[in-house]
């Protein structure tokens, strides 16, 4: 089941990356900076230079317009009822907008013995305290979902890496200037 879920996530990320690449990009953002941080053996990489612009472009697509059709929403009402609360999704989107997220990326750096190492991150506007006000809420929600998880802080090259560990699950986060990174392995981060 875990493999299927991972395959589904990687497939969706690859599809979004291909779609975005085929549409062409304008602007200053480039995946070059982000890819320079990743190991050359990286298995999958998705880069979203401008979250707000991509979201606005998505709303202009025929697929999104079809999704918003009342008949489609009625048809999907039962399956959608099992999805997370729309209010919480809208709240997350508002928080992402407030952060002014740019250069978002997600990468699968290795996959061995049913354990994949993943890393992601983004650039945010404003300072770390303003970002931490929002990202701290995300950490709190994660702690609620992982009761009994241990919080640890590791100092590494003038950075404070915060980790949350529970059995096989590790979530490590760190700030570097106006960038935020998250991984499921401290060494990968």
CNS distance restraints for C-alpha pairs under 8 A (distance, minus, plus):
assign (resid   1 and name CA) (resid   5 and name CA) 6.25 0.50 0.50
assign (resid   2 and name CA) (resid   6 and name CA) 6.15 0.50 0.50
assign (resid   3 and name CA) (resid   7 and name CA) 5.96 0.50 0.50
assign (resid   3 and name CA) (resid 114 and name CA) 7.20 0.50 0.50
assign (resid   4 and name CA) (resid   8 and name CA) 6.03 0.50 0.50
assign (resid   5 and name CA) (resid   9 and name CA) 6.26 0.50 0.50
assign (resid   6 and name CA) (resid  10 and name CA) 6.12 0.50 0.50
assign (resid   7 and name CA) (resid  11 and name CA) 5.90 0.50 0.50
assign (resid   8 and name CA) (resid  12 and name CA) 6.08 0.50 0.50
assign (resid   9 and name CA) (resid  13 and name CA) 6.06 0.50 0.50
assign (resid  10 and name CA) (resid  14 and name CA) 6.03 0.50 0.50
assign (resid  10 and name CA) (resid  44 and name CA) 7.18 0.50 0.50
assign (resid  11 and name CA) (resid  15 and name CA) 6.10 0.50 0.50
assign (resid  12 and name CA) (resid  16 and name CA) 6.17 0.50 0.50
assign (resid  13 and name CA) (resid  17 and name CA) 6.09 0.50 0.50
assign (resid  13 and name CA) (resid  45 and name CA) 7.91 0.50 0.50
assign (resid  13 and name CA) (resid  46 and name CA) 6.12 0.50 0.50
assign (resid  14 and name CA) (resid  18 and name CA) 6.08 0.50 0.50
assign (resid  14 and name CA) (resid  44 and name CA) 7.40 0.50 0.50
assign (resid  14 and name CA) (resid  45 and name CA) 7.60 0.50 0.50
assign (resid  14 and name CA) (resid  46 and name CA) 6.73 0.50 0.50
assign (resid  15 and name CA) (resid  19 and name CA) 6.06 0.50 0.50
assign (resid  16 and name CA) (resid  20 and name CA) 5.99 0.50 0.50
assign (resid  16 and name CA) (resid  46 and name CA) 7.71 0.50 0.50
assign (resid  17 and name CA) (resid  21 and name CA) 6.00 0.50 0.50
assign (resid  17 and name CA) (resid  46 and name CA) 5.45 0.50 0.50
assign (resid  17 and name CA) (resid  47 and name CA) 6.89 0.50 0.50
assign (resid  18 and name CA) (resid  22 and name CA) 6.09 0.50 0.50
assign (resid  19 and name CA) (resid  23 and name CA) 6.32 0.50 0.50
assign (resid  20 and name CA) (resid  24 and name CA) 6.66 0.50 0.50
assign (resid  20 and name CA) (resid  25 and name CA) 7.80 0.50 0.50
assign (resid  21 and name CA) (resid  25 and name CA) 7.22 0.50 0.50
assign (resid  29 and name CA) (resid  49 and name CA) 5.48 0.50 0.50
assign (resid  29 and name CA) (resid  50 and name CA) 7.88 0.50 0.50
assign (resid  29 and name CA) (resid 103 and name CA) 6.75 0.50 0.50
assign (resid  30 and name CA) (resid  34 and name CA) 7.98 0.50 0.50
assign (resid  30 and name CA) (resid  49 and name CA) 7.00 0.50 0.50
assign (resid  30 and name CA) (resid 103 and name CA) 7.81 0.50 0.50
assign (resid  31 and name CA) (resid  35 and name CA) 5.96 0.50 0.50
assign (resid  31 and name CA) (resid  47 and name CA) 6.34 0.50 0.50
assign (resid  31 and name CA) (resid  49 and name CA) 7.71 0.50 0.50
assign (resid  31 and name CA) (resid 103 and name CA) 7.60 0.50 0.50
assign (resid  32 and name CA) (resid  36 and name CA) 6.09 0.50 0.50
assign (resid  33 and name CA) (resid  37 and name CA) 7.03 0.50 0.50
assign (resid  34 and name CA) (resid  38 and name CA) 7.02 0.50 0.50
assign (resid  34 and name CA) (resid 105 and name CA) 7.57 0.50 0.50
assign (resid  38 and name CA) (resid  42 and name CA) 6.75 0.50 0.50
assign (resid  38 and name CA) (resid 109 and name CA) 7.43 0.50 0.50
assign (resid  39 and name CA) (resid 109 and name CA) 6.88 0.50 0.50
assign (resid  41 and name CA) (resid 109 and name CA) 6.59 0.50 0.50
assign (resid  41 and name CA) (resid 110 and name CA) 7.26 0.50 0.50
assign (resid  42 and name CA) (resid 107 and name CA) 7.04 0.50 0.50
assign (resid  42 and name CA) (resid 108 and name CA) 6.12 0.50 0.50
assign (resid  42 and name CA) (resid 109 and name CA) 4.09 0.50 0.50
assign (resid  42 and name CA) (resid 110 and name CA) 6.30 0.50 0.50
assign (resid  43 and name CA) (resid 107 and name CA) 7.38 0.50 0.50
assign (resid  43 and name CA) (resid 108 and name CA) 5.50 0.50 0.50
assign (resid  43 and name CA) (resid 109 and name CA) 5.51 0.50 0.50
assign (resid  43 and name CA) (resid 110 and name CA) 6.26 0.50 0.50
assign (resid  44 and name CA) (resid 107 and name CA) 5.34 0.50 0.50
assign (resid  44 and name CA) (resid 108 and name CA) 5.09 0.50 0.50
assign (resid  44 and name CA) (resid 109 and name CA) 7.02 0.50 0.50
assign (resid  45 and name CA) (resid 105 and name CA) 7.19 0.50 0.50
assign (resid  45 and name CA) (resid 106 and name CA) 5.84 0.50 0.50
assign (resid  45 and name CA) (resid 107 and name CA) 4.35 0.50 0.50
assign (resid  45 and name CA) (resid 108 and name CA) 6.65 0.50 0.50
assign (resid  46 and name CA) (resid 105 and name CA) 5.49 0.50 0.50
assign (resid  46 and name CA) (resid 106 and name CA) 5.33 0.50 0.50
assign (resid  46 and name CA) (resid 107 and name CA) 6.39 0.50 0.50
assign (resid  47 and name CA) (resid 103 and name CA) 6.67 0.50 0.50
assign (resid  47 and name CA) (resid 104 and name CA) 5.78 0.50 0.50
assign (resid  47 and name CA) (resid 105 and name CA) 4.40 0.50 0.50
assign (resid  47 and name CA) (resid 106 and name CA) 6.73 0.50 0.50
assign (resid  48 and name CA) (resid  54 and name CA) 7.65 0.50 0.50
assign (resid  48 and name CA) (resid 102 and name CA) 7.34 0.50 0.50
assign (resid  48 and name CA) (resid 103 and name CA) 5.64 0.50 0.50
assign (resid  48 and name CA) (resid 104 and name CA) 5.00 0.50 0.50
assign (resid  48 and name CA) (resid 105 and name CA) 6.14 0.50 0.50
assign (resid  49 and name CA) (resid 102 and name CA) 5.41 0.50 0.50
assign (resid  49 and name CA) (resid 103 and name CA) 4.08 0.50 0.50
assign (resid  49 and name CA) (resid 104 and name CA) 6.10 0.50 0.50
assign (resid  50 and name CA) (resid  54 and name CA) 6.16 0.50 0.50
assign (resid  50 and name CA) (resid 101 and name CA) 6.93 0.50 0.50
assign (resid  50 and name CA) (resid 102 and name CA) 4.74 0.50 0.50
assign (resid  50 and name CA) (resid 103 and name CA) 6.17 0.50 0.50
assign (resid  50 and name CA) (resid 104 and name CA) 7.51 0.50 0.50
assign (resid  51 and name CA) (resid  55 and name CA) 6.05 0.50 0.50
assign (resid  51 and name CA) (resid 101 and name CA) 6.08 0.50 0.50
assign (resid  51 and name CA) (resid 102 and name CA) 6.06 0.50 0.50
assign (resid  51 and name CA) (resid 103 and name CA) 7.94 0.50 0.50
assign (resid  51 and name CA) (resid 104 and name CA) 7.45 0.50 0.50
assign (resid  52 and name CA) (resid  56 and name CA) 6.18 0.50 0.50
assign (resid  52 and name CA) (resid  97 and name CA) 7.05 0.50 0.50
assign (resid  52 and name CA) (resid 100 and name CA) 7.96 0.50 0.50
assign (resid  52 and name CA) (resid 101 and name CA) 7.83 0.50 0.50
assign (resid  53 and name CA) (resid  57 and name CA) 6.12 0.50 0.50
assign (resid  54 and name CA) (resid  58 and name CA) 6.05 0.50 0.50
assign (resid  55 and name CA) (resid  59 and name CA) 6.43 0.50 0.50
assign (resid  56 and name CA) (resid  60 and name CA) 6.74 0.50 0.50
assign (resid  57 and name CA) (resid  61 and name CA) 6.82 0.50 0.50
assign (resid  58 and name CA) (resid  64 and name CA) 6.60 0.50 0.50
assign (resid  59 and name CA) (resid  64 and name CA) 5.69 0.50 0.50
assign (resid  59 and name CA) (resid  65 and name CA) 7.15 0.50 0.50
assign (resid  60 and name CA) (resid  64 and name CA) 7.03 0.50 0.50
assign (resid  60 and name CA) (resid  65 and name CA) 7.33 0.50 0.50
assign (resid  61 and name CA) (resid  65 and name CA) 6.46 0.50 0.50
assign (resid  62 and name CA) (resid  66 and name CA) 6.05 0.50 0.50
assign (resid  63 and name CA) (resid  67 and name CA) 6.16 0.50 0.50
assign (resid  64 and name CA) (resid  68 and name CA) 6.30 0.50 0.50
assign (resid  65 and name CA) (resid  69 and name CA) 6.57 0.50 0.50
assign (resid  66 and name CA) (resid  72 and name CA) 7.31 0.50 0.50
assign (resid  67 and name CA) (resid  72 and name CA) 6.19 0.50 0.50
assign (resid  67 and name CA) (resid  73 and name CA) 6.99 0.50 0.50
assign (resid  68 and name CA) (resid  72 and name CA) 7.06 0.50 0.50
assign (resid  68 and name CA) (resid  73 and name CA) 6.66 0.50 0.50
assign (resid  69 and name CA) (resid  73 and name CA) 6.32 0.50 0.50
assign (resid  70 and name CA) (resid  74 and name CA) 6.06 0.50 0.50
assign (resid  71 and name CA) (resid  75 and name CA) 6.16 0.50 0.50
assign (resid  72 and name CA) (resid  76 and name CA) 6.15 0.50 0.50
assign (resid  73 and name CA) (resid  77 and name CA) 5.83 0.50 0.50
assign (resid  76 and name CA) (resid  80 and name CA) 5.88 0.50 0.50
assign (resid  77 and name CA) (resid  81 and name CA) 6.11 0.50 0.50
assign (resid  78 and name CA) (resid  82 and name CA) 7.27 0.50 0.50
assign (resid  79 and name CA) (resid  83 and name CA) 7.30 0.50 0.50
assign (resid  84 and name CA) (resid  88 and name CA) 7.23 0.50 0.50
assign (resid  84 and name CA) (resid  89 and name CA) 7.23 0.50 0.50
assign (resid  85 and name CA) (resid  89 and name CA) 6.55 0.50 0.50
assign (resid  86 and name CA) (resid  90 and name CA) 6.07 0.50 0.50
assign (resid  87 and name CA) (resid  91 and name CA) 6.09 0.50 0.50
assign (resid  88 and name CA) (resid  92 and name CA) 6.19 0.50 0.50
assign (resid  89 and name CA) (resid  93 and name CA) 6.28 0.50 0.50
assign (resid  90 and name CA) (resid  94 and name CA) 6.20 0.50 0.50
assign (resid  91 and name CA) (resid  95 and name CA) 6.23 0.50 0.50
assign (resid  92 and name CA) (resid  96 and name CA) 6.18 0.50 0.50
assign (resid  93 and name CA) (resid  97 and name CA) 6.14 0.50 0.50
assign (resid  94 and name CA) (resid  98 and name CA) 6.10 0.50 0.50
assign (resid  95 and name CA) (resid  99 and name CA) 6.28 0.50 0.50
assign (resid  95 and name CA) (resid 134 and name CA) 6.59 0.50 0.50
assign (resid  96 and name CA) (resid 100 and name CA) 6.48 0.50 0.50
assign (resid  96 and name CA) (resid 101 and name CA) 6.14 0.50 0.50
assign (resid  97 and name CA) (resid 101 and name CA) 6.62 0.50 0.50
assign (resid  99 and name CA) (resid 124 and name CA) 5.37 0.50 0.50
assign (resid  99 and name CA) (resid 125 and name CA) 5.85 0.50 0.50
assign (resid  99 and name CA) (resid 126 and name CA) 7.57 0.50 0.50
assign (resid  99 and name CA) (resid 131 and name CA) 6.34 0.50 0.50
assign (resid  99 and name CA) (resid 134 and name CA) 7.90 0.50 0.50
assign (resid 100 and name CA) (resid 124 and name CA) 5.41 0.50 0.50
assign (resid 100 and name CA) (resid 125 and name CA) 5.35 0.50 0.50
assign (resid 101 and name CA) (resid 122 and name CA) 6.24 0.50 0.50
assign (resid 101 and name CA) (resid 123 and name CA) 5.72 0.50 0.50
assign (resid 101 and name CA) (resid 124 and name CA) 4.85 0.50 0.50
assign (resid 101 and name CA) (resid 125 and name CA) 7.08 0.50 0.50
assign (resid 102 and name CA) (resid 122 and name CA) 5.97 0.50 0.50
assign (resid 102 and name CA) (resid 123 and name CA) 5.11 0.50 0.50
assign (resid 102 and name CA) (resid 124 and name CA) 6.33 0.50 0.50
assign (resid 103 and name CA) (resid 121 and name CA) 7.98 0.50 0.50
assign (resid 103 and name CA) (resid 122 and name CA) 5.34 0.50 0.50
assign (resid 103 and name CA) (resid 123 and name CA) 5.80 0.50 0.50
assign (resid 104 and name CA) (resid 120 and name CA) 7.42 0.50 0.50
assign (resid 104 and name CA) (resid 121 and name CA) 5.68 0.50 0.50
assign (resid 104 and name CA) (resid 122 and name CA) 4.17 0.50 0.50
assign (resid 104 and name CA) (resid 123 and name CA) 6.85 0.50 0.50
assign (resid 105 and name CA) (resid 120 and name CA) 5.29 0.50 0.50
assign (resid 105 and name CA) (resid 121 and name CA) 5.53 0.50 0.50
assign (resid 105 and name CA) (resid 122 and name CA) 6.38 0.50 0.50
assign (resid 106 and name CA) (resid 118 and name CA) 7.37 0.50 0.50
assign (resid 106 and name CA) (resid 119 and name CA) 5.89 0.50 0.50
assign (resid 106 and name CA) (resid 120 and name CA) 4.17 0.50 0.50
assign (resid 106 and name CA) (resid 121 and name CA) 6.75 0.50 0.50
assign (resid 107 and name CA) (resid 118 and name CA) 5.66 0.50 0.50
assign (resid 107 and name CA) (resid 119 and name CA) 5.38 0.50 0.50
assign (resid 107 and name CA) (resid 120 and name CA) 6.13 0.50 0.50
assign (resid 108 and name CA) (resid 116 and name CA) 6.82 0.50 0.50
assign (resid 108 and name CA) (resid 117 and name CA) 5.85 0.50 0.50
assign (resid 108 and name CA) (resid 118 and name CA) 4.45 0.50 0.50
assign (resid 108 and name CA) (resid 119 and name CA) 6.55 0.50 0.50
assign (resid 109 and name CA) (resid 116 and name CA) 7.49 0.50 0.50
assign (resid 109 and name CA) (resid 117 and name CA) 5.57 0.50 0.50
assign (resid 109 and name CA) (resid 118 and name CA) 5.80 0.50 0.50
assign (resid 109 and name CA) (resid 119 and name CA) 7.32 0.50 0.50
assign (resid 109 and name CA) (resid 188 and name CA) 7.97 0.50 0.50
assign (resid 110 and name CA) (resid 116 and name CA) 5.59 0.50 0.50
assign (resid 110 and name CA) (resid 117 and name CA) 5.29 0.50 0.50
assign (resid 110 and name CA) (resid 118 and name CA) 7.49 0.50 0.50
assign (resid 111 and name CA) (resid 115 and name CA) 5.59 0.50 0.50
assign (resid 111 and name CA) (resid 116 and name CA) 4.04 0.50 0.50
assign (resid 111 and name CA) (resid 117 and name CA) 6.27 0.50 0.50
assign (resid 112 and name CA) (resid 116 and name CA) 6.30 0.50 0.50
assign (resid 117 and name CA) (resid 183 and name CA) 7.44 0.50 0.50
assign (resid 117 and name CA) (resid 184 and name CA) 6.15 0.50 0.50
assign (resid 117 and name CA) (resid 185 and name CA) 6.41 0.50 0.50
assign (resid 117 and name CA) (resid 188 and name CA) 7.20 0.50 0.50
assign (resid 118 and name CA) (resid 183 and name CA) 5.53 0.50 0.50
assign (resid 118 and name CA) (resid 184 and name CA) 5.86 0.50 0.50
assign (resid 118 and name CA) (resid 185 and name CA) 7.50 0.50 0.50
assign (resid 118 and name CA) (resid 188 and name CA) 7.75 0.50 0.50
assign (resid 119 and name CA) (resid 181 and name CA) 7.23 0.50 0.50
assign (resid 119 and name CA) (resid 182 and name CA) 5.68 0.50 0.50
assign (resid 119 and name CA) (resid 183 and name CA) 4.16 0.50 0.50
assign (resid 119 and name CA) (resid 184 and name CA) 6.80 0.50 0.50
assign (resid 119 and name CA) (resid 188 and name CA) 7.17 0.50 0.50
assign (resid 119 and name CA) (resid 189 and name CA) 6.77 0.50 0.50
assign (resid 120 and name CA) (resid 181 and name CA) 5.73 0.50 0.50
assign (resid 120 and name CA) (resid 182 and name CA) 5.32 0.50 0.50
assign (resid 120 and name CA) (resid 183 and name CA) 6.31 0.50 0.50
assign (resid 121 and name CA) (resid 179 and name CA) 7.13 0.50 0.50
assign (resid 121 and name CA) (resid 180 and name CA) 5.32 0.50 0.50
assign (resid 121 and name CA) (resid 181 and name CA) 4.13 0.50 0.50
assign (resid 121 and name CA) (resid 182 and name CA) 5.90 0.50 0.50
assign (resid 122 and name CA) (resid 179 and name CA) 5.69 0.50 0.50
assign (resid 122 and name CA) (resid 180 and name CA) 5.53 0.50 0.50
assign (resid 122 and name CA) (resid 181 and name CA) 6.73 0.50 0.50
assign (resid 123 and name CA) (resid 178 and name CA) 5.67 0.50 0.50
assign (resid 123 and name CA) (resid 179 and name CA) 4.27 0.50 0.50
assign (resid 123 and name CA) (resid 180 and name CA) 6.32 0.50 0.50
assign (resid 124 and name CA) (resid 131 and name CA) 7.26 0.50 0.50
assign (resid 124 and name CA) (resid 178 and name CA) 5.62 0.50 0.50
assign (resid 124 and name CA) (resid 179 and name CA) 6.11 0.50 0.50
assign (resid 124 and name CA) (resid 180 and name CA) 7.56 0.50 0.50
assign (resid 125 and name CA) (resid 131 and name CA) 8.00 0.50 0.50
assign (resid 125 and name CA) (resid 178 and name CA) 6.79 0.50 0.50
assign (resid 126 and name CA) (resid 130 and name CA) 6.44 0.50 0.50
assign (resid 126 and name CA) (resid 131 and name CA) 7.16 0.50 0.50
assign (resid 126 and name CA) (resid 178 and name CA) 7.45 0.50 0.50
assign (resid 127 and name CA) (resid 131 and name CA) 6.42 0.50 0.50
assign (resid 127 and name CA) (resid 178 and name CA) 6.64 0.50 0.50
assign (resid 128 and name CA) (resid 132 and name CA) 5.82 0.50 0.50
assign (resid 128 and name CA) (resid 175 and name CA) 7.48 0.50 0.50
assign (resid 128 and name CA) (resid 177 and name CA) 7.50 0.50 0.50
assign (resid 128 and name CA) (resid 178 and name CA) 6.78 0.50 0.50
assign (resid 129 and name CA) (resid 133 and name CA) 6.29 0.50 0.50
assign (resid 130 and name CA) (resid 134 and name CA) 7.14 0.50 0.50
assign (resid 131 and name CA) (resid 135 and name CA) 6.04 0.50 0.50
assign (resid 132 and name CA) (resid 136 and name CA) 5.15 0.50 0.50
assign (resid 133 and name CA) (resid 137 and name CA) 6.71 0.50 0.50
assign (resid 134 and name CA) (resid 138 and name CA) 6.73 0.50 0.50
assign (resid 135 and name CA) (resid 139 and name CA) 6.32 0.50 0.50
assign (resid 136 and name CA) (resid 140 and name CA) 6.20 0.50 0.50
assign (resid 137 and name CA) (resid 141 and name CA) 6.28 0.50 0.50
assign (resid 138 and name CA) (resid 142 and name CA) 6.26 0.50 0.50
assign (resid 139 and name CA) (resid 143 and name CA) 6.15 0.50 0.50
assign (resid 140 and name CA) (resid 144 and name CA) 6.34 0.50 0.50
assign (resid 141 and name CA) (resid 145 and name CA) 6.51 0.50 0.50
assign (resid 142 and name CA) (resid 146 and name CA) 6.29 0.50 0.50
assign (resid 143 and name CA) (resid 147 and name CA) 6.24 0.50 0.50
assign (resid 143 and name CA) (resid 149 and name CA) 6.87 0.50 0.50
assign (resid 143 and name CA) (resid 164 and name CA) 7.82 0.50 0.50
assign (resid 146 and name CA) (resid 166 and name CA) 6.98 0.50 0.50
assign (resid 148 and name CA) (resid 166 and name CA) 6.90 0.50 0.50
assign (resid 149 and name CA) (resid 164 and name CA) 6.17 0.50 0.50
assign (resid 149 and name CA) (resid 165 and name CA) 5.22 0.50 0.50
assign (resid 149 and name CA) (resid 166 and name CA) 4.52 0.50 0.50
assign (resid 150 and name CA) (resid 163 and name CA) 7.93 0.50 0.50
assign (resid 150 and name CA) (resid 164 and name CA) 5.56 0.50 0.50
assign (resid 150 and name CA) (resid 165 and name CA) 5.19 0.50 0.50
assign (resid 150 and name CA) (resid 166 and name CA) 6.48 0.50 0.50
assign (resid 151 and name CA) (resid 162 and name CA) 7.19 0.50 0.50
assign (resid 151 and name CA) (resid 163 and name CA) 5.72 0.50 0.50
assign (resid 151 and name CA) (resid 164 and name CA) 4.74 0.50 0.50
assign (resid 151 and name CA) (resid 165 and name CA) 6.67 0.50 0.50
assign (resid 152 and name CA) (resid 162 and name CA) 5.86 0.50 0.50
assign (resid 152 and name CA) (resid 163 and name CA) 5.12 0.50 0.50
assign (resid 152 and name CA) (resid 164 and name CA) 6.47 0.50 0.50
assign (resid 153 and name CA) (resid 160 and name CA) 6.37 0.50 0.50
assign (resid 153 and name CA) (resid 161 and name CA) 5.57 0.50 0.50
assign (resid 153 and name CA) (resid 162 and name CA) 4.55 0.50 0.50
assign (resid 153 and name CA) (resid 163 and name CA) 6.13 0.50 0.50
assign (resid 154 and name CA) (resid 160 and name CA) 5.79 0.50 0.50
assign (resid 154 and name CA) (resid 161 and name CA) 5.05 0.50 0.50
assign (resid 154 and name CA) (resid 162 and name CA) 6.46 0.50 0.50
assign (resid 154 and name CA) (resid 163 and name CA) 7.77 0.50 0.50
assign (resid 155 and name CA) (resid 159 and name CA) 5.70 0.50 0.50
assign (resid 155 and name CA) (resid 160 and name CA) 4.83 0.50 0.50
assign (resid 155 and name CA) (resid 161 and name CA) 6.22 0.50 0.50
assign (resid 156 and name CA) (resid 160 and name CA) 6.48 0.50 0.50
assign (resid 156 and name CA) (resid 161 and name CA) 7.13 0.50 0.50
assign (resid 159 and name CA) (resid 174 and name CA) 7.09 0.50 0.50
assign (resid 159 and name CA) (resid 175 and name CA) 7.29 0.50 0.50
assign (resid 159 and name CA) (resid 176 and name CA) 7.28 0.50 0.50
assign (resid 160 and name CA) (resid 174 and name CA) 6.29 0.50 0.50
assign (resid 160 and name CA) (resid 175 and name CA) 7.66 0.50 0.50
assign (resid 161 and name CA) (resid 172 and name CA) 6.47 0.50 0.50
assign (resid 161 and name CA) (resid 173 and name CA) 5.65 0.50 0.50
assign (resid 161 and name CA) (resid 174 and name CA) 4.82 0.50 0.50
assign (resid 161 and name CA) (resid 175 and name CA) 7.89 0.50 0.50
assign (resid 161 and name CA) (resid 186 and name CA) 7.98 0.50 0.50
assign (resid 162 and name CA) (resid 172 and name CA) 5.58 0.50 0.50
assign (resid 162 and name CA) (resid 173 and name CA) 5.29 0.50 0.50
assign (resid 162 and name CA) (resid 174 and name CA) 6.39 0.50 0.50
assign (resid 163 and name CA) (resid 170 and name CA) 6.78 0.50 0.50
assign (resid 163 and name CA) (resid 171 and name CA) 5.52 0.50 0.50
assign (resid 163 and name CA) (resid 172 and name CA) 4.23 0.50 0.50
assign (resid 163 and name CA) (resid 173 and name CA) 6.39 0.50 0.50
assign (resid 163 and name CA) (resid 186 and name CA) 7.78 0.50 0.50
assign (resid 164 and name CA) (resid 170 and name CA) 5.73 0.50 0.50
assign (resid 164 and name CA) (resid 171 and name CA) 5.19 0.50 0.50
assign (resid 164 and name CA) (resid 172 and name CA) 6.45 0.50 0.50
assign (resid 165 and name CA) (resid 169 and name CA) 5.68 0.50 0.50
assign (resid 165 and name CA) (resid 170 and name CA) 4.54 0.50 0.50
assign (resid 165 and name CA) (resid 171 and name CA) 6.56 0.50 0.50
assign (resid 166 and name CA) (resid 170 and name CA) 6.59 0.50 0.50
assign (resid 169 and name CA) (resid 184 and name CA) 7.24 0.50 0.50
assign (resid 170 and name CA) (resid 183 and name CA) 7.95 0.50 0.50
assign (resid 170 and name CA) (resid 184 and name CA) 5.02 0.50 0.50
assign (resid 170 and name CA) (resid 185 and name CA) 6.26 0.50 0.50
assign (resid 171 and name CA) (resid 182 and name CA) 6.91 0.50 0.50
assign (resid 171 and name CA) (resid 183 and name CA) 5.87 0.50 0.50
assign (resid 171 and name CA) (resid 184 and name CA) 4.71 0.50 0.50
assign (resid 171 and name CA) (resid 185 and name CA) 6.93 0.50 0.50
assign (resid 172 and name CA) (resid 182 and name CA) 5.53 0.50 0.50
assign (resid 172 and name CA) (resid 183 and name CA) 5.26 0.50 0.50
assign (resid 172 and name CA) (resid 184 and name CA) 6.00 0.50 0.50
assign (resid 172 and name CA) (resid 185 and name CA) 6.53 0.50 0.50
assign (resid 172 and name CA) (resid 186 and name CA) 5.86 0.50 0.50
assign (resid 172 and name CA) (resid 189 and name CA) 7.25 0.50 0.50
assign (resid 173 and name CA) (resid 180 and name CA) 7.29 0.50 0.50
assign (resid 173 and name CA) (resid 181 and name CA) 5.58 0.50 0.50
assign (resid 173 and name CA) (resid 182 and name CA) 4.39 0.50 0.50
assign (resid 173 and name CA) (resid 183 and name CA) 6.61 0.50 0.50
assign (resid 173 and name CA) (resid 189 and name CA) 7.81 0.50 0.50
assign (resid 174 and name CA) (resid 180 and name CA) 5.90 0.50 0.50
assign (resid 174 and name CA) (resid 181 and name CA) 5.40 0.50 0.50
assign (resid 174 and name CA) (resid 182 and name CA) 6.66 0.50 0.50
assign (resid 175 and name CA) (resid 179 and name CA) 5.69 0.50 0.50
assign (resid 175 and name CA) (resid 180 and name CA) 4.59 0.50 0.50
assign (resid 175 and name CA) (resid 181 and name CA) 6.36 0.50 0.50
assign (resid 176 and name CA) (resid 180 and name CA) 6.37 0.50 0.50
assign (resid 176 and name CA) (resid 181 and name CA) 7.94 0.50 0.50
assign (resid 181 and name CA) (resid 189 and name CA) 7.31 0.50 0.50
assign (resid 182 and name CA) (resid 189 and name CA) 6.93 0.50 0.50
assign (resid 183 and name CA) (resid 188 and name CA) 6.81 0.50 0.50
assign (resid 183 and name CA) (resid 189 and name CA) 5.67 0.50 0.50
assign (resid 184 and name CA) (resid 188 and name CA) 7.81 0.50 0.50
assign (resid 185 and name CA) (resid 189 and name CA) 6.43 0.50 0.50
